[in-house]
Amino acid sequence: MAHDVFKHHTAKVFYFPFDWRWIVRRTLKAINADTVLVLETELWPGFLRECSDQQIPVALVNGRLSEQSFRRYRLIKPFMRQVLSSLDLAIMQTERDAKRIRSLGMAPEKTFVFGNMKFDAGATAHADSLTSEFRQRFNLSDQSPLIVAASTHDPEEVVVLNSFRQIISRSKVKPRLMIAPRHPERFSEVVDLLNASGLHWVRRSAAPDATDAQATVILLDSIGELPSVYSLASVVFVGGSIAQTGGHNILEPAAAGVPVIVGPHTYNFQSIVETFVKAKAIVQLQPMSDSASIVELADAVLELLGDQQRCRELTGMAQQLMSENRGATERTLRAINSLLATPATVGESASSFRAKSAPVA
């Protein structure tokens, strides 16, 4: 995937080295890096220590620390203080993330809060030739609302399929469902569930067939195509949130102008989801058993399908939030310029940048 996406924008794509000093040392010398940017929470002790020894400036970019990770790191706080000393900048998503990393030992003068770059990455609806291909092949239209279950985990496919049965029986129109499992290794598992469901279903990866246009369920067993589907959906459920895996990115479907539903477990995107919930820009289900979630998800989808005014309010507020929160990428790039100085002046450059730019919460 990385080779395909970045083939025109990077000199080399390769696996991150095992965190053994001799492997890391050889890798860094081969790359001869001027600066290293570490995304979110990839804090590998050996790698960071070797960067420090080779005087390679390192910035933690779009940094976040979930409550779960923070609790674990606190158990080894002296060790984490040493690890964090190898960072020249920590550019965090929220003040809560910044407070956590400072309490673990990150120097306050090297810690910034610039917002979440995902607001920039997901701020534009994604519609292209692939969108048109999906629309034509599967005959996706407004007459049959499409429900997309995105990035699902076990047991969410079971919840979604049983919920979809209720939606079919209670809906005045004929809805359709697209399921996109998060992990490719689970495609065959979901195929077994679909075979047992009794519903007419097709695979995206199969050769196009005339019956695709009548399929009730579409299995999106492909990689990287989900963003092209969102604009075709009437409602999107973002998975990993009924399953207790922390949830996935809600911004891409929201940018497409589609109402979004999530489960209660969204700690991977805690700040974003909390902001959306507070603004009434998303529907979040309550914690409950899987069997109860089946009914609640069906109720939530049916309410949205039957209330266009509610949908407009949700999507309008979601797009307003994304507009208000853009700019983290630009602020981050300006800060990274300080790392392009010589290692000896990195601290001075970062301090200068702090004096010119107030942190954004």
C-alpha positions in Angstrom: 0.0 0.0 0.0 2.8 2.4 0.9 4.7 1.6 -2.3 1.5 2.4 -4.3 0.5 5.6 -2.5 3.9 7.2 -2.2 5.6 5.9 -5.4 5.9 9.4 -6.8 6.7 11.2 -3.5 9.4 9.3 -1.8 12.9 7.9 -2.5 12.4 4.7 -0.6 9.7 2.6 1.3 10.9 0.0 3.7 10.0 -1.8 6.9 10.8 -0.1 10.2 13.9 -1.8 11.7 13.7 -4.1 14.7 14.5 -2.1 17.8 18.0 -3.7 18.3 20.8 -1.2 18.4 23.1 -2.7 15.8 20.2 -2.9 13.3 19.0 0.6 14.0 22.5 1.9 13.8 23.1 0.4 10.3 19.7 1.6 9.1 20.2 5.2 10.2 23.7 5.3 8.7 22.3 3.9 5.4 19.6 6.5 5.3 21.8 9.3 6.5 18.7 11.2 7.8 18.8 14.9 8.5 15.6 14.8 10.6 13.2 12.0 11.8 9.5 12.5 12.3 7.7 9.9 14.5 4.0 9.8 14.2 1.5 9.6 17.1 3.0 7.2 19.6 5.8 5.1 17.9 8.3 5.5 20.7 10.9 2.9 20.1 13.6 3.3 22.8 16.6 1.9 20.9 15.7 3.8 17.8 15.4 7.1 19.6 18.6 6.6 21.6 20.5 5.9 18.4 19.1 9.0 16.7 20.3 11.0 19.7 23.8 9.4 19.6 24.0 10.2 15.9 22.8 13.8 16.5 19.7 13.3 14.3 16.9 15.6 15.5 13.6 13.8 16.2 10.1 15.2 16.4 7.0 13.4 17.7 4.3 14.6 15.2 0.5 14.6 15.7 1.4 13.0 19.0 -1.2 11.4 21.2 -1.3 9.4 24.5 -4.4 7.5 25.2 -5.4 6.9 28.9 -4.6 3.2 28.4 -1.1 3.9 27.1 -0.5 6.6 29.7 -1.3 4.1 32.5 1.2 1.6 31.2 3.9 4.2 30.7 3.5 5.5 34.2 4.6 2.1 35.5 8.0 2.7 33.9 8.2 6.4 34.3 11.9 6.7 35.0 12.6 4.7 31.8 10.1 6.8 29.8 11.8 10.0 31.0 15.0 8.7 29.5 13.3 7.7 26.3 11.6 11.1 25.9 14.9 12.9 26.5 15.8 11.8 22.9 12.9 13.8 21.5 13.7 17.4 20.3 10.0 18.3 19.9 6.7 16.8 20.9 3.9 18.2 18.9 0.7 16.9 20.5 -2.9 16.8 19.3 -4.5 18.1 22.5 -3.6 19.7 25.8 -4.6 16.5 27.5 -2.0 14.6 25.4 0.6 17.3 26.2 -0.1 17.1 29.9 0.3 13.3 29.9 3.6 13.4 28.0 5.0 16.2 30.2 4.1 14.2 33.3 6.2 11.3 31.9 9.2 13.5 31.6 9.0 15.4 28.3 10.5 18.9 28.7 7.7 21.5 28.7 9.7 23.9 26.6 9.8 21.3 23.8 6.1 20.4 24.0 3.5 22.0 21.7 -0.2 21.6 21.1 -1.1 22.2 17.5 -4.3 20.1 17.0 -4.9 17.0 15.1 -3.6 16.8 11.5 -6.3 14.2 10.7 -8.7 17.2 10.5 -6.7 18.4 7.5 -6.3 14.9 5.9 -10.0 14.1 6.2 -11.3 17.6 5.5 -12.1 17.0 1.8 -14.7 14.6 0.4 -13.1 11.8 -1.7 -14.9 11.2 -5.0 -13.1 9.9 -8.1 -13.4 7.4 -11.0 -13.5 4.6 -8.4 -16.6 6.2 -6.9 -18.3 6.1 -10.3 -17.2 2.5 -10.8 -18.9 1.5 -7.6 -22.0 3.4 -8.4 -22.4 1.8 -11.8 -21.3 -1.8 -11.0 -23.5 -2.1 -7.9 -26.3 0.2 -9.1 -26.0 2.4 -6.0 -28.6 5.2 -6.0 -30.7 7.3 -3.6 -33.7 4.9 -4.1 -31.9 2.2 -2.1 -30.1 3.8 0.8 -26.6 2.3 1.3 -25.4 1.6 4.8 -21.6 1.3 5.1 -20.0 -0.6 8.0 -16.4 0.6 7.8 -13.3 -0.9 9.3 -15.2 -3.6 11.3 -13.7 -6.0 13.8 -15.0 -9.3 15.3 -17.9 -9.4 16.5 -19.1 -6.3 14.7 -20.0 -8.1 11.5 -22.4 -10.3 13.4 -23.9 -7.2 15.1 -24.2 -5.3 11.8 -25.8 -8.2 9.9 -28.4 -8.9 12.6 -29.1 -5.2 12.8 -29.4 -5.0 9.1 -32.1 -7.7 9.2 -34.1 -5.6 11.5 -33.6 -2.5 9.3 -34.9 -4.5 6.2 -38.0 -5.6 8.1 -38.8 -2.1 9.4 -37.7 0.1 6.5 -40.2 1.5 3.9 -37.4 1.3 1.3 -35.0 -1.4 0.3 -31.7 -0.7 2.1 -28.4 -2.1 1.0 -25.3 -2.9 3.1 -21.6 -2.7 2.4 -19.2 -4.3 5.0 -15.5 -3.4 4.9 -13.6 -5.5 7.5 -10.5 -3.7 8.9 -8.1 -6.6 8.4 -7.7 -8.5 5.2 -6.9 -11.8 7.0 -10.5 -11.7 8.3 -12.1 -11.6 4.8 -12.7 -15.3 4.7 -14.2 -15.3 8.2 -16.7 -12.6 7.1 -17.4 -14.6 3.9 -18.5 -17.5 6.1 -20.9 -15.2 8.0 -22.4 -13.9 4.8 -22.8 -17.4 3.4 -24.7 -18.3 6.6 -26.8 -15.1 6.5 -29.1 -16.2 3.7 -28.7 -12.7 2.2 -27.8 -12.1 -1.5 -24.2 -10.9 -1.3 -21.3 -10.3 -3.6 -17.5 -9.7 -3.3 -15.9 -6.5 -4.5 -12.8 -8.6 -5.6 -14.9 -10.9 -7.7 -15.2 -10.4 -11.5 -18.1 -8.0 -12.3 -21.4 -9.8 -12.8 -24.9 -8.7 -13.9 -26.2 -9.8 -10.5 -24.0 -7.3 -8.7 -26.6 -4.6 -9.2 -29.2 -6.5 -7.2 -27.0 -7.6 -4.3 -28.3 -6.8 -0.9 -24.9 -7.0 0.7 -21.5 -6.0 -0.7 -18.3 -7.2 0.9 -15.5 -4.7 0.3 -12.6 -7.1 0.4 -10.1 -4.7 -0.9 -7.5 -2.3 0.4 -7.6 1.5 0.2 -10.9 1.9 -1.6 -13.1 2.8 1.4 -12.8 6.6 1.0 -14.2 6.4 -2.5 -17.3 4.7 -1.1 -18.3 7.2 1.6 -20.0 9.7 -0.8 -22.3 7.0 -2.0 -23.5 6.1 1.6 -26.6 7.3 3.4 -25.3 6.3 6.8 -21.8 5.1 7.9 -21.1 3.0 11.0 -17.3 3.3 11.9 -16.1 0.1 13.4 -13.7 -0.9 16.1 -16.1 1.0 18.4 -18.5 -1.8 19.4 -15.6 -4.2 19.5 -13.3 -2.8 22.2 -10.4 -1.9 19.9 -10.6 1.9 20.3 -12.4 2.9 17.1 -11.2 4.3 13.7 -11.2 7.7 11.9 -14.6 9.3 11.6 -13.4 12.3 9.6 -13.4 10.9 6.1 -17.1 9.8 6.1 -18.0 13.1 7.9 -16.2 15.0 5.2 -18.3 13.2 2.6 -21.4 14.7 4.1 -22.7 11.4 5.5 -24.2 10.9 9.0 -21.8 8.9 11.2 -22.5 6.4 13.9 -19.9 4.9 16.3 -20.0 2.6 19.2 -19.0 3.5 22.8 -15.3 2.4 22.5 -13.5 5.3 20.7 -10.4 5.9 22.8 -8.1 5.9 19.8 -9.9 9.1 18.6 -11.1 10.3 22.0 -10.7 14.0 21.5 -12.2 14.0 18.0 -15.2 11.9 19.0 -15.8 14.0 22.2 -15.8 17.2 20.1 -18.3 15.7 17.7 -20.5 14.3 20.4 -20.6 17.6 22.3 -21.5 19.5 19.1 -24.2 16.9 18.2 -22.4 16.1 15.0 -22.3 12.4 15.4 -24.4 9.5 16.9 -22.6 7.5 19.6 -24.1 4.3 20.9 -24.1 3.5 24.6 -22.1 0.7 26.2 -24.2 -2.5 26.3 -24.1 -6.1 25.3 -23.7 -7.2 21.7 -27.3 -8.3 21.5 -28.6 -5.0 22.8 -26.2 -3.2 20.4 -28.0 -4.9 17.5 -31.3 -3.2 18.4 -29.7 0.1 19.2 -27.7 0.2 15.9 -30.9 -0.6 13.9 -32.8 2.1 15.8 -30.1 4.7 15.1 -29.9 3.9 11.4 -33.6 3.8 10.9 -34.0 7.2 12.7 -31.4 8.8 10.4 -32.9 7.2 7.2 -36.3 8.5 8.2 -35.3 12.0 9.3 -33.5 14.1 6.6 -33.6 17.2 8.7 -31.6 15.4 11.5 -29.1 14.2 8.9 -28.6 17.7 7.6 -28.0 19.0 11.1 -25.5 16.3 11.9 -23.5 16.6 8.6 -23.7 20.4 8.7 -22.2 20.6 12.2 -19.6 17.9 11.4 -18.3 19.9 8.4 -18.3 23.1 10.5 -16.2 21.4 13.1 -13.7 20.2 10.5 -13.4 23.7 9.1 -12.8 25.2 12.5 -10.1 22.6 13.4 -8.0 22.8 10.2 -4.5 24.1 10.2 -2.6 21.6 12.4 -0.5 20.5 9.4 0.6 24.0 8.6 1.5 24.7 12.2 3.4 21.4 12.4 5.4 22.1 9.2 6.5 25.5 10.5 7.7 23.9 13.7 9.6 21.2 11.8 11.6 23.9 10.1 13.4 24.4 13.4 14.7 20.8 13.2 16.3 21.6 9.9 18.9 23.6 11.7 22.1 21.9 12.9 21.7 19.6 15.9 23.5 22.1 18.1 20.9 24.8 17.5 17.8 22.7 17.5 16.9 23.7 21.1 17.5 27.3 20.4 15.4 27.2 17.2 12.5 25.4 18.9 12.5 28.0 21.7 12.4 30.8 19.1 9.5 29.1 17.4 7.6 28.8 20.6 8.0 32.6 21.2 6.5 33.3 17.8 3.6 30.7 17.8 1.1 30.2 20.6 0.0 26.6 21.1 -3.5 25.8 19.7 -5.8 23.6 21.8 
